[in-house]
Amino acid sequence: MYRVLTCLVTEHDWRLVVLAGAICAFASAVAISLFHRARASHGRTRAIWVCLDAAVGGCGIWATHFVAMLAYDPGAGAGYNIPITLLSLLFAAATARDVQASKVGLVSPYLAYMRQDRRFKPGEAVSSRQVAHLLSSSFDWLVTVDPHLHRYGSLSEIYSIPTRVVHVAPLISQWIRMNVQNPLIIGPDSESEQWVAAVAQEADAPHAVLEKIRHGDRDVEIKLGDLDRWKGRTPVLVDDIISSGRTMLESLRLLTAQGWAAPVCLAVHGLFADRADVLLAQAGARVVTSNSVPHSTNDIDLTPLLAEAVSQIASL
């Protein structure tokens, strides 16, 4: 009994637990009411009431379980196993063709393996090209969101199938306009300046870029430069991906040391390796991402843009 209470108190969001309980109580009340109606009826009418009762009961059970699972926080990170997910995609595509699908497309909001765009060490695979070959041989088209194109001009350099890229910059600018007063948009490095400038222009805000020297995946040196002329603004750190979070964590440390207001960390894709989201929150940042990767920080909805892109490419 003590273990159950401890689990509820320390490992669950009470708001969602209460919501799950309310859903359960409401569904149960409706199911009981429908059951009494079924008992008072005869023939075909009784069958209809029984079916409705079963549907309400089933939906109530599912909704209660779903919300209760959302309430559970085990205190450990969770995610997808990308190699297994990739294999599952290939199997699904092959099965779709086996059952005579006319076309098989792939919507991959976060396109994995794109950061391995050259051989960084002898013997390494250039996995961005190899995954592109695998997907091109299995699918007829691809829709993705702001892929990492650091050393590629476009996806067509490595993909042989039609592709559509959804750009999130306008939605990021809109979110900043609606949620941040007096912002200063800050990019992670000089390579991001064109993208950051576009976000800042649409957000009607000034921008700056940091100087970044990466010594390794988790060893990043950051220099802020001269930001004094914008003191008093709210810094908004924007990047395409938050993975280890080292760039933003180091930027946060430097901004805090110089007396800046609590910043906003905003990214298209939130991967959050090694509990990076927790570390950023502990450092005082508000973390916001798009829903390209499901996470509690999602506050930018890509669904309309993805639907439009799919509609366009599927009609080719």
Contacts in CASP RR format, 6 or more apart in sequence:
PFRMAT RR
TARGET T0000
AUTHOR 0000-0000-0000
METHOD contacts of the structure
MODEL  1
MYRVLTCLVTEHDWRLVVLAGAICAFASAVAISLFHRARASHGRTRAIWV
CLDAAVGGCGIWATHFVAMLAYDPGAGAGYNIPITLLSLLFAAATARDVQ
ASKVGLVSPYLAYMRQDRRFKPGEAVSSRQVAHLLSSSFDWLVTVDPHLH
RYGSLSEIYSIPTRVVHVAPLISQWIRMNVQNPLIIGPDSESEQWVAAVA
QEADAPHAVLEKIRHGDRDVEIKLGDLDRWKGRTPVLVDDIISSGRTMLE
SLRLLTAQGWAAPVCLAVHGLFADRADVLLAQAGARVVTSNSVPHSTNDI
DLTPLLAEAVSQIASL
8 14 0 8 1.000
8 17 0 8 1.000
11 72 0 8 1.000
11 73 0 8 1.000
11 74 0 8 1.000
11 75 0 8 1.000
12 71 0 8 1.000
12 72 0 8 1.000
12 73 0 8 1.000
13 70 0 8 1.000
13 71 0 8 1.000
13 73 0 8 1.000
14 71 0 8 1.000
15 71 0 8 1.000
16 67 0 8 1.000
16 68 0 8 1.000
16 70 0 8 1.000
16 71 0 8 1.000
17 68 0 8 1.000
17 71 0 8 1.000
19 67 0 8 1.000
19 71 0 8 1.000
20 64 0 8 1.000
20 65 0 8 1.000
20 67 0 8 1.000
20 68 0 8 1.000
20 71 0 8 1.000
21 64 0 8 1.000
23 60 0 8 1.000
23 63 0 8 1.000
23 64 0 8 1.000
23 67 0 8 1.000
24 60 0 8 1.000
24 64 0 8 1.000
27 56 0 8 1.000
27 57 0 8 1.000
27 58 0 8 1.000
27 59 0 8 1.000
27 60 0 8 1.000
27 61 0 8 1.000
27 63 0 8 1.000
27 64 0 8 1.000
28 57 0 8 1.000
30 56 0 8 1.000
30 57 0 8 1.000
31 53 0 8 1.000
31 56 0 8 1.000
31 57 0 8 1.000
31 60 0 8 1.000
34 49 0 8 1.000
34 52 0 8 1.000
34 53 0 8 1.000
34 56 0 8 1.000
35 53 0 8 1.000
37 49 0 8 1.000
38 46 0 8 1.000
38 49 0 8 1.000
38 50 0 8 1.000
38 53 0 8 1.000
39 46 0 8 1.000
41 49 0 8 1.000
77 275 0 8 1.000
82 112 0 8 1.000
82 113 0 8 1.000
86 112 0 8 1.000
86 131 0 8 1.000
86 134 0 8 1.000
89 106 0 8 1.000
89 135 0 8 1.000
89 138 0 8 1.000
90 134 0 8 1.000
90 138 0 8 1.000
93 104 0 8 1.000
93 105 0 8 1.000
93 106 0 8 1.000
93 138 0 8 1.000
93 139 0 8 1.000
94 138 0 8 1.000
96 104 0 8 1.000
97 104 0 8 1.000
103 140 0 8 1.000
103 141 0 8 1.000
103 314 0 8 1.000
104 138 0 8 1.000
104 139 0 8 1.000
104 140 0 8 1.000
105 139 0 8 1.000
105 140 0 8 1.000
105 141 0 8 1.000
105 142 0 8 1.000
105 143 0 8 1.000
105 314 0 8 1.000
106 135 0 8 1.000
106 139 0 8 1.000
106 141 0 8 1.000
106 142 0 8 1.000
106 143 0 8 1.000
107 142 0 8 1.000
107 143 0 8 1.000
107 144 0 8 1.000
107 306 0 8 1.000
107 310 0 8 1.000
108 142 0 8 1.000
108 143 0 8 1.000
108 144 0 8 1.000
109 144 0 8 1.000
109 145 0 8 1.000
109 166 0 8 1.000
109 269 0 8 1.000
109 290 0 8 1.000
109 291 0 8 1.000
109 292 0 8 1.000
109 293 0 8 1.000
109 302 0 8 1.000
109 306 0 8 1.000
110 144 0 8 1.000
110 145 0 8 1.000
110 269 0 8 1.000
110 271 0 8 1.000
110 292 0 8 1.000
110 293 0 8 1.000
111 142 0 8 1.000
111 144 0 8 1.000
111 145 0 8 1.000
111 147 0 8 1.000
111 148 0 8 1.000
112 131 0 8 1.000
113 127 0 8 1.000
113 128 0 8 1.000
113 130 0 8 1.000
113 131 0 8 1.000
114 128 0 8 1.000
114 147 0 8 1.000
114 148 0 8 1.000
114 149 0 8 1.000
115 128 0 8 1.000
115 148 0 8 1.000
115 150 0 8 1.000
115 241 0 8 1.000
116 124 0 8 1.000
116 125 0 8 1.000
116 126 0 8 1.000
116 127 0 8 1.000
116 128 0 8 1.000
117 126 0 8 1.000
117 128 0 8 1.000
117 148 0 8 1.000
117 150 0 8 1.000
117 151 0 8 1.000
117 152 0 8 1.000
118 126 0 8 1.000
118 151 0 8 1.000
119 125 0 8 1.000
119 126 0 8 1.000
128 152 0 8 1.000
128 158 0 8 1.000
129 158 0 8 1.000
132 155 0 8 1.000
132 158 0 8 1.000
132 159 0 8 1.000
133 158 0 8 1.000
135 142 0 8 1.000
135 159 0 8 1.000
135 161 0 8 1.000
136 159 0 8 1.000
136 160 0 8 1.000
136 161 0 8 1.000
139 161 0 8 1.000
140 161 0 8 1.000
140 162 0 8 1.000
141 161 0 8 1.000
141 162 0 8 1.000
141 163 0 8 1.000
141 164 0 8 1.000
141 313 0 8 1.000
141 314 0 8 1.000
141 316 0 8 1.000
142 155 0 8 1.000
142 159 0 8 1.000
142 161 0 8 1.000
142 162 0 8 1.000
142 163 0 8 1.000
142 164 0 8 1.000
143 163 0 8 1.000
143 164 0 8 1.000
143 166 0 8 1.000
143 306 0 8 1.000
143 309 0 8 1.000
143 310 0 8 1.000
143 313 0 8 1.000
144 155 0 8 1.000
144 163 0 8 1.000
144 164 0 8 1.000
144 165 0 8 1.000
144 166 0 8 1.000
145 165 0 8 1.000
145 166 0 8 1.000
145 168 0 8 1.000
145 268 0 8 1.000
145 269 0 8 1.000
145 290 0 8 1.000
145 292 0 8 1.000
145 302 0 8 1.000
145 305 0 8 1.000
145 306 0 8 1.000
146 165 0 8 1.000
146 166 0 8 1.000
146 167 0 8 1.000
146 168 0 8 1.000
146 240 0 8 1.000
146 268 0 8 1.000
146 269 0 8 1.000
147 155 0 8 1.000
147 165 0 8 1.000
148 240 0 8 1.000
148 241 0 8 1.000
149 155 0 8 1.000
150 191 0 8 1.000
152 158 0 8 1.000
154 165 0 8 1.000
155 163 0 8 1.000
155 165 0 8 1.000
156 163 0 8 1.000
162 313 0 8 1.000
162 316 0 8 1.000
163 313 0 8 1.000
164 309 0 8 1.000
164 310 0 8 1.000
164 312 0 8 1.000
164 313 0 8 1.000
166 302 0 8 1.000
166 305 0 8 1.000
166 306 0 8 1.000
166 309 0 8 1.000
168 268 0 8 1.000
168 290 0 8 1.000
168 292 0 8 1.000
168 300 0 8 1.000
168 302 0 8 1.000
168 305 0 8 1.000
169 195 0 8 1.000
169 198 0 8 1.000
169 199 0 8 1.000
169 202 0 8 1.000
170 202 0 8 1.000
171 290 0 8 1.000
171 300 0 8 1.000
171 301 0 8 1.000
171 302 0 8 1.000
171 305 0 8 1.000
172 199 0 8 1.000
172 203 0 8 1.000
172 238 0 8 1.000
172 266 0 8 1.000
172 268 0 8 1.000
172 300 0 8 1.000
173 198 0 8 1.000
173 199 0 8 1.000
173 200 0 8 1.000
173 201 0 8 1.000
173 202 0 8 1.000
173 203 0 8 1.000
174 202 0 8 1.000
174 203 0 8 1.000
175 266 0 8 1.000
175 288 0 8 1.000
175 299 0 8 1.000
175 300 0 8 1.000
176 183 0 8 1.000
176 185 0 8 1.000
176 199 0 8 1.000
176 203 0 8 1.000
176 205 0 8 1.000
176 236 0 8 1.000
176 264 0 8 1.000
176 266 0 8 1.000
177 202 0 8 1.000
177 203 0 8 1.000
177 204 0 8 1.000
179 264 0 8 1.000
180 234 0 8 1.000
180 236 0 8 1.000
180 264 0 8 1.000
181 234 0 8 1.000
182 232 0 8 1.000
182 233 0 8 1.000
182 234 0 8 1.000
183 203 0 8 1.000
183 205 0 8 1.000
183 233 0 8 1.000
183 234 0 8 1.000
183 235 0 8 1.000
183 236 0 8 1.000
183 264 0 8 1.000
184 205 0 8 1.000
184 206 0 8 1.000
184 207 0 8 1.000
184 208 0 8 1.000
184 227 0 8 1.000
184 230 0 8 1.000
184 233 0 8 1.000
184 234 0 8 1.000
184 235 0 8 1.000
184 236 0 8 1.000
185 196 0 8 1.000
185 199 0 8 1.000
185 200 0 8 1.000
185 203 0 8 1.000
185 205 0 8 1.000
185 206 0 8 1.000
185 207 0 8 1.000
185 208 0 8 1.000
185 236 0 8 1.000
185 238 0 8 1.000
186 196 0 8 1.000
186 207 0 8 1.000
186 208 0 8 1.000
186 209 0 8 1.000
186 210 0 8 1.000
186 227 0 8 1.000
186 235 0 8 1.000
186 236 0 8 1.000
186 237 0 8 1.000
186 238 0 8 1.000
186 251 0 8 1.000
187 193 0 8 1.000
187 196 0 8 1.000
187 207 0 8 1.000
187 208 0 8 1.000
187 209 0 8 1.000
187 210 0 8 1.000
187 237 0 8 1.000
187 238 0 8 1.000
187 239 0 8 1.000
188 209 0 8 1.000
188 210 0 8 1.000
188 212 0 8 1.000
188 237 0 8 1.000
188 239 0 8 1.000
188 247 0 8 1.000
188 248 0 8 1.000
188 251 0 8 1.000
189 209 0 8 1.000
189 210 0 8 1.000
189 211 0 8 1.000
189 212 0 8 1.000
190 209 0 8 1.000
190 211 0 8 1.000
192 209 0 8 1.000
192 238 0 8 1.000
192 239 0 8 1.000
192 240 0 8 1.000
193 209 0 8 1.000
195 240 0 8 1.000
196 207 0 8 1.000
196 209 0 8 1.000
196 238 0 8 1.000
197 207 0 8 1.000
199 207 0 8 1.000
199 238 0 8 1.000
200 206 0 8 1.000
200 207 0 8 1.000
205 233 0 8 1.000
205 236 0 8 1.000
206 230 0 8 1.000
206 233 0 8 1.000
208 225 0 8 1.000
208 227 0 8 1.000
208 230 0 8 1.000
210 222 0 8 1.000
210 223 0 8 1.000
210 224 0 8 1.000
210 225 0 8 1.000
210 251 0 8 1.000
211 222 0 8 1.000
211 223 0 8 1.000
211 225 0 8 1.000
212 220 0 8 1.000
212 221 0 8 1.000
212 222 0 8 1.000
212 223 0 8 1.000
212 247 0 8 1.000
213 220 0 8 1.000
213 221 0 8 1.000
213 222 0 8 1.000
214 220 0 8 1.000
214 221 0 8 1.000
215 221 0 8 1.000
217 244 0 8 1.000
217 246 0 8 1.000
218 244 0 8 1.000
218 246 0 8 1.000
218 274 0 8 1.000
219 246 0 8 1.000
220 246 0 8 1.000
220 247 0 8 1.000
220 250 0 8 1.000
221 250 0 8 1.000
222 247 0 8 1.000
222 250 0 8 1.000
222 251 0 8 1.000
222 254 0 8 1.000
224 251 0 8 1.000
224 254 0 8 1.000
224 255 0 8 1.000
224 258 0 8 1.000
227 258 0 8 1.000
227 260 0 8 1.000
231 260 0 8 1.000
232 260 0 8 1.000
232 261 0 8 1.000
233 261 0 8 1.000
234 261 0 8 1.000
234 262 0 8 1.000
234 263 0 8 1.000
234 264 0 8 1.000
235 255 0 8 1.000
235 260 0 8 1.000
235 261 0 8 1.000
235 263 0 8 1.000
235 264 0 8 1.000
236 263 0 8 1.000
236 264 0 8 1.000
236 266 0 8 1.000
237 248 0 8 1.000
237 251 0 8 1.000
237 252 0 8 1.000
237 263 0 8 1.000
237 264 0 8 1.000
237 265 0 8 1.000
237 266 0 8 1.000
237 285 0 8 1.000
238 266 0 8 1.000
238 267 0 8 1.000
239 247 0 8 1.000
239 248 0 8 1.000
239 266 0 8 1.000
239 267 0 8 1.000
239 268 0 8 1.000
240 267 0 8 1.000
240 268 0 8 1.000
240 269 0 8 1.000
241 267 0 8 1.000
241 268 0 8 1.000
241 269 0 8 1.000
241 270 0 8 1.000
241 271 0 8 1.000
242 248 0 8 1.000
242 265 0 8 1.000
242 267 0 8 1.000
242 269 0 8 1.000
242 270 0 8 1.000
242 271 0 8 1.000
242 272 0 8 1.000
242 276 0 8 1.000
242 277 0 8 1.000
242 280 0 8 1.000
242 287 0 8 1.000
242 289 0 8 1.000
243 270 0 8 1.000
243 271 0 8 1.000
243 272 0 8 1.000
243 273 0 8 1.000
243 276 0 8 1.000
244 273 0 8 1.000
244 274 0 8 1.000
244 276 0 8 1.000
245 272 0 8 1.000
245 273 0 8 1.000
245 276 0 8 1.000
245 279 0 8 1.000
245 280 0 8 1.000
248 265 0 8 1.000
248 280 0 8 1.000
248 285 0 8 1.000
249 276 0 8 1.000
249 279 0 8 1.000
249 280 0 8 1.000
249 283 0 8 1.000
251 263 0 8 1.000
252 263 0 8 1.000
252 265 0 8 1.000
252 280 0 8 1.000
252 283 0 8 1.000
252 284 0 8 1.000
252 285 0 8 1.000
253 283 0 8 1.000
255 263 0 8 1.000
256 283 0 8 1.000
262 284 0 8 1.000
262 285 0 8 1.000
262 286 0 8 1.000
263 284 0 8 1.000
263 285 0 8 1.000
263 286 0 8 1.000
264 285 0 8 1.000
264 286 0 8 1.000
264 287 0 8 1.000
264 288 0 8 1.000
265 280 0 8 1.000
265 285 0 8 1.000
265 286 0 8 1.000
265 287 0 8 1.000
265 288 0 8 1.000
266 287 0 8 1.000
266 288 0 8 1.000
266 289 0 8 1.000
267 288 0 8 1.000
267 289 0 8 1.000
267 290 0 8 1.000
268 289 0 8 1.000
268 290 0 8 1.000
268 292 0 8 1.000
269 289 0 8 1.000
269 290 0 8 1.000
269 292 0 8 1.000
269 293 0 8 1.000
270 277 0 8 1.000
270 289 0 8 1.000
270 292 0 8 1.000
270 293 0 8 1.000
270 295 0 8 1.000
270 297 0 8 1.000
271 293 0 8 1.000
272 295 0 8 1.000
277 287 0 8 1.000
277 295 0 8 1.000
277 296 0 8 1.000
277 297 0 8 1.000
280 287 0 8 1.000
281 287 0 8 1.000
287 297 0 8 1.000
288 297 0 8 1.000
288 299 0 8 1.000
288 300 0 8 1.000
289 295 0 8 1.000
289 297 0 8 1.000
289 298 0 8 1.000
289 299 0 8 1.000
289 300 0 8 1.000
290 298 0 8 1.000
290 300 0 8 1.000
290 301 0 8 1.000
290 302 0 8 1.000
291 298 0 8 1.000
291 300 0 8 1.000
291 301 0 8 1.000
291 302 0 8 1.000
291 303 0 8 1.000
292 302 0 8 1.000
END
